[in-house]
Amino acid sequence: MEVDLHIQHVVKSKKGMSNFEILDLQIHTAKHKLEFAMRKRIPRIVFIHGVGEGVLQQELGYLFAKYPVKTSQASYQKYGLGATEVYILQNVS
């Protein structure tokens, strides 16, 4: 499963949105997709966040720390530096 968090892939238009609103929507989208994958027992998700200034990547790190997951840099050959691979640890009680 792949989730592209670039704002143009999340909403039709970012017109009128502040940077905070954009980041908040991207984090909300990531949370929703992660919880969906956990419910459906999807073992792995790649979140494409881009490089930029690293704010979204850092916020995703805080989000993922709240869940039973293991993260790593996604394939450089396929995604470059702008993606994080998340493995969902299924049988954690």
C-alpha positions, 0 to 999 in steps of 0.5 A, spaced: 500 500 500 502 506 498 500 513 500 502 519 497 501 525 502 503 531 497 498 536 498 496 536 491 494 528 492 490 529 498 485 535 496 483 538 489 486 545 491 490 548 497 488 555 495 486 559 502 489 553 506 495 555 511 501 551 512 499 549 518 492 547 515 496 543 510 500 539 515 494 538 519 490 535 513 497 531 511 497 528 518 490 526 519 490 523 512 496 519 514 493 517 521 486 515 517 490 510 512 495 507 518 488 505 522 485 503 515 491 498 514 491 496 521 484 494 521 484 490 514 491 487 516 495 490 511 502 489 513 506 494 510 505 501 507 509 506 504 508 514 506 510 518 500 512 525 504 517 528 499 524 531 502 522 539 503 524 542 510 523 535 513 517 538 517 512 532 515 517 527 516 518 529 523 511 529 524 510 522 521 515 520 526 511 522 532 505 519 529 508 512 528 511 512 535 504 512 538 502 505 534 505 498 534 509 499 528 516 499 525 519 504 520 524 505 515 527 509 510 523 506 503 527 504 497 531 509 495 531 506 488 523 507 487 522 513 492 528 517 493 529 520 500 522 522 501 518 516 503 517 512 509 516 504 510 511 502 515 511 495 517 505 494 522 506 489 528 500 485 527 500 480 533 501 485 539 497 485 545 
